[in-house]
Amino acid sequence: MTAPSPTHDRFHRAVLDLQDRIVEALQARDPGLEVVEDPYRRTDHAGDPGGGGRTRALRGTVIEAGGVNVSAVYGALDPRFAEQLGGAGDDRLWAAGISLILHPRNPRVPTVHMNFRMIALGDRTWFGGGADLTPFYPHEGDFRHFHRTWRDATAPLGTWDAWKAACDAYFVNAHRDGEMRGIGGVFFDHWRRGTLAEDADTVLALSEHFLPSYLPILDARKDEAFDADDEAFMLFRRGRYVEFNLLHDRGTVFGLRSNGRTDSILVSLPPRVTFGYRWAPASGSVHARMMDGYRPRDWLDPEAS
């Protein structure tokens, strides 16, 4: 089975190119970065060939661990899962996208996540994706830069308020009294507006804003001095990251239930993490102040700080 249309195929080729450019940009900042490229093939629910992907797992000095993955999968889904996705009796899937997670070594540099995807189920095609930031130190100017970049990216669509609110609502550990995983960004799903080609162009144009949203932050903070308290707080917050990805993330569920490669899906998990019983940063510390940031906030409003 090939892509359902030239637009679907073009989307897949574009995210492969973006994967190349992101990895090249990271290598320029982390010369010793180890990039393990791991192409894979999958079978669909019926046992037939079902596409695959190109995983690039990262380990280095600046980027402690991460992954920049592209996949293009197709074929039969478990009918029960197809129904949950809105298949209306059609379990024939085609999906392509890019997914990225970076866990920097320096706690002064935020973890970042990004993905953009195109999904066709039966005769319906839609788009989803976004980008969100998980910082461990309250460099609020960095947060404003990240949010400003995505606000400007979405300005032609008029979707900033809705997509920011969706991000704040989605990346939440509900079992932690509504505490957010990070400080948000943009998130959208099941999105269509114009023709298929126009919408694909729009989403691909959005994906081009990832590098300018994050690289200036990485460049500014990767060599910044940090101490043991900074690292302890980062490892604690990485635990919250793991909790979200394993308990709540729809992308994790989609990957596993569509017979994706488990190691590629779980490349999002950090290599070092701590789970301390009722651990919390010292009262009045800079990290306690960061904890207050994991709630919905308009980071572009100076009065909100």
C-alpha contacts under 8 A as a table, 3 or more apart, distances in Angstrom:
res1	aa1	res2	aa2	distance
1	M	74	Y	7.30
1	M	75	G	7.52
3	A	6	P	7.15
3	A	8	H	5.68
3	A	9	D	5.48
3	A	94	W	7.07
4	P	8	H	6.32
4	P	9	D	7.79
4	P	94	W	7.60
5	S	8	H	5.26
5	S	9	D	6.51
6	P	9	D	5.01
6	P	10	R	6.01
7	T	10	R	4.95
7	T	11	F	6.15
7	T	196	L	7.27
7	T	197	A	5.87
7	T	200	A	7.19
8	H	11	F	5.18
8	H	12	H	6.45
8	H	96	A	7.97
8	H	118	M	7.57
9	D	12	H	5.17
9	D	13	R	6.34
10	R	13	R	5.15
10	R	14	A	6.10
11	F	14	A	5.12
11	F	15	V	6.41
11	F	96	A	7.51
11	F	97	G	7.95
11	F	118	M	7.59
11	F	200	A	6.69
11	F	204	L	7.41
12	H	15	V	5.44
12	H	16	L	6.42
12	H	72	A	6.88
12	H	96	A	5.78
12	H	97	G	6.70
13	R	16	L	5.14
13	R	17	D	6.38
14	A	17	D	5.12
14	A	18	L	6.27
14	A	204	L	7.41
15	V	18	L	4.84
15	V	19	Q	6.06
15	V	70	V	6.85
15	V	97	G	6.42
15	V	98	I	5.84
15	V	204	L	7.90
16	L	19	Q	5.08
16	L	20	D	6.48
16	L	70	V	6.38
16	L	98	I	7.70
17	D	20	D	5.16
17	D	21	R	6.42
18	L	21	R	5.10
18	L	22	I	6.10
18	L	208	E	7.84
19	Q	22	I	5.29
19	Q	23	V	6.26
19	Q	68	V	6.40
19	Q	69	N	7.21
19	Q	70	V	7.15
19	Q	98	I	7.27
20	D	23	V	5.40
20	D	24	E	6.19
21	R	24	E	5.06
21	R	25	A	6.17
22	I	25	A	5.14
22	I	26	L	6.32
22	I	68	V	7.98
22	I	211	L	7.18
23	V	26	L	5.12
23	V	27	Q	6.13
23	V	68	V	7.44
24	E	27	Q	5.08
24	E	28	A	6.30
25	A	28	A	5.22
25	A	29	R	6.73
26	L	29	R	5.20
26	L	30	D	6.02
26	L	33	L	7.83
27	Q	30	D	4.88
27	Q	31	P	5.25
27	Q	32	G	7.39
27	Q	33	L	5.87
28	A	31	P	5.86
29	R	62	V	7.52
29	R	219	D	7.83
30	D	33	L	5.34
30	D	60	G	6.69
30	D	61	T	6.45
30	D	62	V	5.59
30	D	63	I	7.22
32	G	60	G	5.92
32	G	61	T	6.85
33	L	58	L	6.71
33	L	59	R	5.77
33	L	60	G	4.23
33	L	61	T	6.84
33	L	62	V	7.91
33	L	63	I	7.43
34	E	57	A	7.98
34	E	58	L	5.63
34	E	59	R	5.13
34	E	60	G	5.87
35	V	56	R	6.05
35	V	57	A	5.70
35	V	58	L	4.88
35	V	59	R	6.85
36	V	55	T	7.81
36	V	56	R	5.41
36	V	57	A	5.08
36	V	58	L	6.51
37	E	54	R	6.89
37	E	55	T	5.70
37	E	56	R	4.50
37	E	57	A	6.59
38	D	54	R	5.84
38	D	55	T	5.03
38	D	56	R	6.29
38	D	57	A	7.97
39	P	52	G	7.53
39	P	53	G	5.73
39	P	54	R	4.28
39	P	55	T	6.01
40	Y	52	G	5.42
40	Y	53	G	5.51
40	Y	54	R	6.45
40	Y	55	T	7.85
40	Y	261	R	7.78
41	R	49	P	7.76
41	R	50	G	7.29
41	R	51	G	5.74
41	R	52	G	4.16
41	R	53	G	6.68
42	R	49	P	6.34
42	R	50	G	5.33
42	R	51	G	5.77
42	R	52	G	5.26
42	R	73	V	7.78
42	R	259	N	6.97
42	R	260	G	6.70
42	R	261	R	7.55
43	T	46	A	7.63
43	T	47	G	5.23
43	T	48	D	5.21
43	T	49	P	4.58
43	T	50	G	4.60
43	T	51	G	7.26
43	T	259	N	7.19
44	D	47	G	5.21
44	D	48	D	5.44
44	D	49	P	6.20
44	D	50	G	4.89
44	D	74	Y	7.15
44	D	75	G	5.39
44	D	76	A	5.41
44	D	77	L	6.55
44	D	258	S	7.38
44	D	259	N	6.78
45	H	48	D	7.45
45	H	75	G	7.47
45	H	76	A	5.22
45	H	77	L	5.16
45	H	78	D	5.78
45	H	258	S	7.62
45	H	259	N	7.47
46	A	76	A	6.15
46	A	77	L	7.85
48	D	75	G	7.47
49	P	75	G	7.47
50	G	73	V	5.59
50	G	74	Y	4.82
50	G	75	G	5.25
51	G	72	A	5.88
51	G	73	V	4.41
51	G	74	Y	5.76
52	G	71	S	5.72
52	G	72	A	5.64
52	G	73	V	5.42
52	G	260	G	7.73
53	G	69	N	7.37
53	G	70	V	5.53
53	G	71	S	3.79
53	G	72	A	5.89
53	G	73	V	7.55
54	R	69	N	5.93
54	R	70	V	5.32
54	R	71	S	6.19
55	T	67	G	7.12
55	T	68	V	6.50
55	T	69	N	4.51
55	T	70	V	6.43
55	T	264	S	6.21
56	R	67	G	5.53
56	R	68	V	5.28
56	R	69	N	5.80
57	A	65	A	7.53
57	A	66	G	5.95
57	A	67	G	4.41
57	A	68	V	6.65
57	A	69	N	7.98
57	A	267	V	7.09
58	L	63	I	7.27
58	L	64	E	7.65
58	L	65	A	5.30
58	L	66	G	5.00
58	L	67	G	5.56
58	L	68	V	7.89
59	R	63	I	6.11
59	R	64	E	5.24
59	R	65	A	4.55
59	R	66	G	6.78
60	G	63	I	5.08
60	G	64	E	5.19
60	G	65	A	6.83
61	T	64	E	5.90
61	T	105	R	6.66
62	V	104	P	5.74
62	V	105	R	5.51
62	V	106	N	7.11
62	V	222	K	6.54
63	I	66	G	7.06
63	I	102	L	6.62
63	I	103	H	5.97
63	I	104	P	4.20
63	I	105	R	5.65
64	E	102	L	7.98
64	E	103	H	5.84
64	E	104	P	5.10
64	E	105	R	4.72
64	E	271	P	7.97
65	A	102	L	6.36
65	A	103	H	5.36
65	A	104	P	6.88
65	A	270	P	6.63
65	A	271	P	6.77
66	G	100	L	7.48
66	G	101	I	5.27
66	G	102	L	4.43
66	G	103	H	5.73
66	G	267	V	6.40
66	G	268	S	6.37
66	G	269	L	7.99
66	G	270	P	7.51
67	G	99	S	7.88
67	G	100	L	5.63
67	G	101	I	5.50
67	G	102	L	6.59
67	G	267	V	5.91
67	G	268	S	6.75
68	V	98	I	7.23
68	V	99	S	5.94
68	V	100	L	4.46
68	V	101	I	6.70
69	N	98	I	5.61
69	N	99	S	5.24
69	N	100	L	6.26
69	N	264	S	7.45
70	V	96	A	7.34
70	V	97	G	5.68
70	V	98	I	4.46
70	V	99	S	6.48
71	S	95	A	7.76
71	S	96	A	5.41
71	S	97	G	5.77
71	S	98	I	6.78
72	A	94	W	7.26
72	A	95	A	5.57
72	A	96	A	4.14
72	A	97	G	6.80
73	V	93	L	7.57
73	V	94	W	5.67
73	V	95	A	5.37
73	V	96	A	6.43
74	Y	92	R	7.27
74	Y	93	L	5.03
74	Y	94	W	4.18
74	Y	95	A	6.40
75	G	92	R	5.36
75	G	93	L	5.30
75	G	94	W	6.73
76	A	91	D	5.49
76	A	92	R	4.77
76	A	93	L	6.15
77	L	81	F	6.80
77	L	82	A	5.97
77	L	91	D	5.18
77	L	92	R	6.37
77	L	93	L	6.62
77	L	258	S	6.37
78	D	81	F	5.32
78	D	82	A	6.19
78	D	91	D	7.01
78	D	257	R	7.90
78	D	258	S	7.74
79	P	82	A	4.90
79	P	83	E	6.13
79	P	89	G	7.43
79	P	90	D	7.71
79	P	91	D	5.58
80	R	83	E	5.21
80	R	84	Q	6.51
81	F	84	Q	5.02
81	F	85	L	6.41
81	F	257	R	7.42
82	A	85	L	5.08
82	A	86	G	6.44
82	A	87	G	5.08
82	A	88	A	7.86
82	A	89	G	7.63
82	A	90	D	7.09
82	A	91	D	5.24
82	A	121	L	7.91
83	E	86	G	5.04
83	E	87	G	4.86
83	E	88	A	5.95
83	E	89	G	6.59
83	E	90	D	7.89
83	E	91	D	7.70
84	Q	87	G	7.22
87	G	90	D	5.02
87	G	91	D	6.20
87	G	121	L	6.02
87	G	122	G	6.77
90	D	121	L	6.91
90	D	122	G	5.35
91	D	121	L	6.77
91	D	122	G	6.78
92	R	121	L	5.73
92	R	122	G	5.48
93	L	119	I	7.46
93	L	120	A	5.80
93	L	121	L	4.69
93	L	122	G	6.63
94	W	119	I	5.89
94	W	120	A	5.01
94	W	121	L	6.48
95	A	117	R	7.16
95	A	118	M	5.62
95	A	119	I	4.26
95	A	120	A	6.06
96	A	117	R	5.68
96	A	118	M	5.44
96	A	119	I	6.59
97	G	115	N	7.12
97	G	116	F	5.51
97	G	117	R	3.95
97	G	118	M	6.15
98	I	115	N	5.36
98	I	116	F	5.56
98	I	117	R	6.44
99	S	113	H	7.66
99	S	114	M	5.81
99	S	115	N	4.20
99	S	116	F	6.76
100	L	112	V	7.92
100	L	113	H	5.53
100	L	114	M	5.11
100	L	115	N	6.13
100	L	268	S	7.84
101	I	111	T	7.44
101	I	112	V	5.80
101	I	113	H	4.52
101	I	114	M	6.66
101	I	267	V	7.88
101	I	268	S	5.59
102	L	111	T	5.61
102	L	112	V	5.48
102	L	113	H	6.67
102	L	268	S	7.83
103	H	110	P	7.61
103	H	111	T	4.89
103	H	112	V	7.11
103	H	270	P	6.54
104	P	107	P	7.18
104	P	109	V	6.25
104	P	110	P	7.04
104	P	111	T	6.24
105	R	109	V	7.79
106	N	109	V	5.62
106	N	221	R	7.84
106	N	222	K	6.12
106	N	223	D	7.64
106	N	224	E	7.68
106	N	226	F	7.25
106	N	231	E	7.82
107	P	110	P	6.99
107	P	136	F	6.08
107	P	137	Y	7.16
107	P	226	F	7.02
107	P	230	D	5.95
107	P	231	E	5.73
107	P	234	M	5.76
108	R	135	P	7.53
108	R	136	F	6.43
108	R	137	Y	5.62
108	R	221	R	6.01
108	R	222	K	7.28
108	R	224	E	6.90
108	R	226	F	6.93
108	R	230	D	7.57
109	V	135	P	6.73
109	V	136	F	7.45
109	V	137	Y	7.84
109	V	217	I	7.14
109	V	218	L	6.10
109	V	221	R	5.53
109	V	222	K	6.13
110	P	133	L	6.46
110	P	134	T	5.34
110	P	135	P	3.94
110	P	136	F	6.23
110	P	137	Y	7.84
110	P	218	L	7.92
111	T	133	L	6.17
111	T	134	T	4.98
111	T	135	P	6.09
112	V	131	A	7.49
112	V	132	D	6.09
112	V	133	L	4.78
112	V	134	T	5.99
112	V	214	Y	7.82
113	H	131	A	5.63
113	H	132	D	5.54
113	H	133	L	6.61
114	M	129	G	7.29
114	M	130	G	5.74
114	M	131	A	4.18
114	M	132	D	6.59
114	M	210	F	7.47
115	N	129	G	4.99
115	N	130	G	5.67
115	N	131	A	6.55
116	F	127	F	7.58
116	F	128	G	5.90
116	F	129	G	4.15
116	F	130	G	6.32
116	F	203	V	7.30
116	F	204	L	7.94
116	F	207	S	6.74
117	R	127	F	5.72
117	R	128	G	5.41
117	R	129	G	6.02
118	M	125	T	7.13
118	M	126	W	5.95
118	M	127	F	4.62
118	M	128	G	6.68
118	M	200	A	7.94
119	I	125	T	5.49
119	I	126	W	5.48
119	I	127	F	6.23
120	A	123	D	6.87
120	A	124	R	5.46
120	A	125	T	4.09
120	A	126	W	6.52
121	L	124	R	5.41
121	L	125	T	6.44
125	T	196	L	7.92
126	W	189	D	7.83
126	W	190	H	5.19
126	W	191	W	5.47
126	W	192	R	5.73
127	F	189	D	6.15
127	F	190	H	5.56
127	F	191	W	5.04
127	F	192	R	6.70
127	F	200	A	7.89
127	F	203	V	7.54
128	G	187	F	7.59
128	G	188	F	5.22
128	G	189	D	4.02
128	G	190	H	5.93
128	G	191	W	6.18
129	G	187	F	5.77
129	G	188	F	5.54
129	G	189	D	6.41
130	G	185	G	7.41
130	G	186	V	5.01
130	G	187	F	4.37
130	G	188	F	6.35
131	A	184	G	7.94
131	A	185	G	5.69
131	A	186	V	5.52
131	A	187	F	6.65
131	A	210	F	7.45
132	D	167	C	7.59
132	D	182	G	7.38
132	D	183	I	7.19
132	D	184	G	4.93
132	D	185	G	4.38
132	D	186	V	6.41
132	D	187	F	7.97
133	L	143	F	7.96
133	L	146	F	7.79
133	L	182	G	5.82
133	L	183	I	5.87
133	L	184	G	5.88
133	L	185	G	6.55
134	T	181	R	6.63
134	T	182	G	3.99
134	T	183	I	6.02
134	T	184	G	7.63
135	P	138	P	7.25
135	P	182	G	6.41
135	P	183	I	7.34
136	F	230	D	7.58
136	F	233	F	6.88
136	F	234	M	5.61
136	F	237	R	7.33
136	F	287	H	7.38
136	F	290	M	6.76
137	Y	230	D	7.59
137	Y	286	V	7.38
137	Y	287	H	6.55
137	Y	290	M	6.08
138	P	286	V	7.36
138	P	287	H	7.70
138	P	289	R	7.31
138	P	290	M	5.38
138	P	293	G	7.96
139	H	142	D	5.57
139	H	143	F	6.86
140	E	143	F	4.92
140	E	144	R	6.27
140	E	299	W	7.77
140	E	305	S	8.00
141	G	144	R	5.08
141	G	145	H	6.24
142	D	145	H	5.05
142	D	146	F	6.27
142	D	217	I	6.09
143	F	146	F	5.21
143	F	147	H	6.23
143	F	183	I	7.74
143	F	299	W	6.61
144	R	147	H	5.20
144	R	148	R	5.75
144	R	299	W	5.53
144	R	300	L	5.55
145	H	148	R	5.08
145	H	149	T	6.07
145	H	213	S	6.95
146	F	149	T	5.35
146	F	150	W	6.60
146	F	185	G	7.44
146	F	213	S	5.04
146	F	214	Y	6.73
147	H	150	W	5.28
147	H	151	R	5.98
147	H	185	G	5.98
147	H	213	S	8.00
147	H	299	W	7.00
147	H	300	L	7.01
148	R	151	R	4.96
148	R	152	D	6.08
148	R	300	L	6.86
149	T	152	D	5.29
149	T	153	A	6.15
149	T	209	H	7.17
149	T	212	P	7.41
149	T	213	S	5.56
150	W	153	A	4.79
150	W	154	T	6.15
150	W	160	W	7.69
150	W	185	G	7.17
150	W	186	V	6.98
150	W	209	H	7.18
150	W	213	S	7.25
151	R	154	T	5.34
151	R	155	A	6.08
151	R	160	W	5.51
152	D	155	A	5.03
153	A	156	P	7.32
153	A	206	L	6.24
153	A	209	H	6.79
154	T	157	L	5.36
154	T	158	G	6.24
154	T	159	T	5.93
154	T	160	W	5.62
154	T	206	L	7.45
155	A	158	G	5.11
155	A	159	T	6.96
155	A	160	W	6.69
157	L	160	W	7.89
158	G	161	D	7.85
159	T	162	A	5.44
159	T	163	W	5.86
160	W	163	W	5.26
160	W	164	K	5.81
160	W	186	V	7.48
161	D	164	K	5.31
161	D	165	A	6.11
162	A	165	A	5.18
162	A	166	A	6.10
163	W	166	A	4.91
163	W	167	C	6.15
163	W	186	V	5.05
163	W	187	F	5.17
163	W	188	F	5.84
164	K	167	C	5.08
164	K	168	D	6.25
164	K	184	G	7.07
164	K	185	G	5.70
164	K	186	V	4.69
164	K	187	F	6.55
165	A	168	D	5.06
165	A	169	A	6.15
165	A	186	V	7.84
166	A	169	A	5.07
166	A	170	Y	5.97
166	A	186	V	7.19
166	A	187	F	5.77
166	A	188	F	6.87
167	C	170	Y	5.11
167	C	171	F	6.11
167	C	184	G	5.62
167	C	185	G	6.01
167	C	186	V	5.22
167	C	187	F	4.66
167	C	188	F	7.65
168	D	171	F	6.09
168	D	172	V	7.19
168	D	180	M	7.05
168	D	183	I	7.57
168	D	184	G	5.35
168	D	185	G	7.49
168	D	295	R	7.78
168	D	296	P	5.79
169	A	172	V	6.29
170	Y	187	F	7.92
171	F	180	M	5.78
171	F	181	R	5.60
171	F	182	G	7.51
171	F	184	G	7.27
171	F	244	F	7.42
171	F	249	D	7.95
172	V	178	G	5.83
172	V	179	E	5.71
172	V	180	M	4.16
172	V	181	R	5.58
172	V	244	F	7.12
173	N	176	R	5.32
173	N	177	D	7.26
173	N	178	G	5.65
173	N	179	E	5.53
173	N	180	M	5.99
173	N	181	R	6.61
173	N	240	R	7.71
173	N	243	E	7.40
173	N	244	F	5.75
173	N	248	H	7.47
174	A	177	D	5.63
174	A	178	G	4.51
174	A	179	E	6.79
175	H	178	G	6.82
176	R	179	E	5.56
178	G	295	R	7.97
179	E	294	Y	5.97
179	E	295	R	6.21
180	M	183	I	6.91
180	M	184	G	7.78
180	M	294	Y	4.94
180	M	295	R	5.78
180	M	296	P	7.75
181	R	184	G	7.93
181	R	240	R	6.58
181	R	241	Y	6.02
181	R	244	F	7.06
181	R	294	Y	6.75
182	G	293	G	7.85
182	G	294	Y	5.53
183	I	293	G	6.48
183	I	294	Y	5.52
183	I	295	R	7.04
183	I	296	P	7.25
183	I	297	R	7.87
184	G	296	P	7.69
188	F	191	W	6.76
192	R	196	L	7.92
192	R	199	D	6.58
193	R	199	D	6.60
194	G	198	E	6.06
194	G	199	D	5.96
195	T	198	E	5.17
195	T	199	D	6.14
196	L	199	D	5.25
196	L	200	A	6.11
197	A	200	A	5.14
197	A	201	D	6.19
198	E	201	D	5.12
198	E	202	T	6.23
199	D	202	T	4.95
199	D	203	V	6.25
200	A	203	V	5.28
200	A	204	L	6.11
201	D	204	L	5.17
201	D	205	A	6.04
202	T	205	A	5.11
202	T	206	L	6.29
203	V	206	L	4.99
203	V	207	S	6.31
204	L	207	S	5.04
204	L	208	E	6.68
205	A	208	E	5.37
205	A	209	H	7.43
206	L	209	H	5.66
206	L	210	F	7.82
207	S	210	F	5.84
208	E	211	L	6.80
209	H	212	P	5.54
209	H	213	S	6.04
210	F	213	S	5.12
210	F	214	Y	6.33
211	L	214	Y	5.43
211	L	215	L	5.56
212	P	215	L	5.76
212	P	216	P	6.70
213	S	216	P	7.08
213	S	217	I	7.81
214	Y	217	I	5.41
214	Y	218	L	6.33
215	L	218	L	4.95
215	L	219	D	5.95
216	P	219	D	5.08
216	P	220	A	6.10
217	I	220	A	5.18
217	I	221	R	6.19
218	L	221	R	5.42
218	L	222	K	5.54
219	D	222	K	5.87
220	A	223	D	7.55
220	A	224	E	7.75
221	R	224	E	5.09
226	F	230	D	6.12
226	F	231	E	7.57
227	D	230	D	5.34
227	D	231	E	6.57
228	A	231	E	5.11
228	A	232	A	6.10
229	D	232	A	5.04
229	D	233	F	6.18
230	D	233	F	5.30
230	D	234	M	6.28
230	D	287	H	7.68
231	E	234	M	5.02
231	E	235	L	6.24
232	A	235	L	5.27
232	A	236	F	6.25
233	F	236	F	5.04
233	F	237	R	6.18
233	F	281	P	6.97
233	F	287	H	6.93
234	M	237	R	5.15
234	M	238	R	6.06
235	L	238	R	4.98
235	L	239	G	6.52
235	L	272	R	6.72
235	L	273	V	4.61
235	L	274	T	5.33
236	F	239	G	5.26
236	F	240	R	7.01
236	F	273	V	6.47
236	F	274	T	5.26
236	F	275	F	6.34
236	F	276	G	7.53
236	F	279	W	7.81
237	R	240	R	5.04
237	R	241	Y	6.40
238	R	241	Y	4.79
238	R	242	V	6.29
238	R	270	P	6.85
238	R	272	R	7.96
238	R	273	V	5.65
238	R	274	T	7.45
239	G	242	V	5.10
239	G	243	E	6.30
239	G	273	V	5.62
239	G	274	T	5.96
239	G	275	F	6.01
240	R	243	E	5.01
240	R	244	F	6.38
241	Y	244	F	5.33
241	Y	245	N	6.31
241	Y	269	L	7.82
242	V	245	N	5.20
242	V	246	L	6.10
242	V	269	L	6.11
242	V	270	P	7.64
243	E	246	L	5.45
243	E	247	L	5.79
243	E	248	H	7.80
244	F	247	L	5.28
244	F	248	H	5.20
244	F	249	D	6.21
245	N	248	H	5.91
245	N	249	D	4.91
245	N	252	T	6.78
245	N	268	S	7.95
245	N	269	L	7.81
246	L	249	D	6.56
246	L	252	T	7.19
249	D	252	T	5.50
249	D	253	V	6.71
250	R	253	V	5.03
250	R	254	F	6.02
251	G	254	F	5.00
251	G	255	G	6.08
252	T	255	G	5.26
252	T	256	L	6.24
252	T	265	I	6.40
252	T	266	L	7.67
253	V	256	L	5.30
253	V	257	R	5.91
254	F	257	R	5.26
254	F	258	S	5.85
255	G	258	S	5.33
255	G	259	N	6.48
255	G	260	G	5.00
255	G	261	R	7.56
255	G	262	T	7.76
255	G	265	I	6.39
256	L	259	N	5.33
256	L	260	G	5.44
256	L	261	R	7.36
256	L	262	T	6.51
256	L	265	I	7.48
257	R	260	G	7.35
260	G	264	S	7.83
260	G	265	I	7.29
261	R	264	S	5.38
261	R	265	I	6.33
262	T	265	I	5.10
262	T	266	L	6.11
263	D	266	L	5.14
263	D	267	V	5.98
264	S	267	V	5.27
265	I	268	S	6.79
266	L	269	L	5.70
267	V	270	P	7.76
270	P	273	V	6.72
275	F	279	W	7.87
276	G	279	W	5.12
280	A	288	A	7.90
281	P	285	S	6.97
281	P	287	H	5.96
281	P	288	A	5.51
282	A	285	S	5.51
282	A	287	H	7.54
282	A	288	A	6.50
283	S	288	A	6.05
284	G	288	A	6.06
284	G	289	R	7.17
285	S	288	A	5.13
285	S	289	R	6.53
286	V	289	R	5.04
286	V	290	M	6.40
287	H	290	M	4.80
287	H	291	M	6.32
288	A	291	M	5.05
288	A	292	D	6.80
289	R	292	D	5.31
289	R	293	G	7.05
290	M	293	G	5.17
290	M	294	Y	7.30
291	M	294	Y	5.70
292	D	295	R	6.68
293	G	296	P	7.73
293	G	297	R	7.54
297	R	304	A	6.86
298	D	301	D	5.57
298	D	304	A	6.29
299	W	302	P	7.18
299	W	304	A	6.67
299	W	305	S	7.20
300	L	304	A	7.97
301	D	304	A	5.38
301	D	305	S	7.49
302	P	305	S	5.81
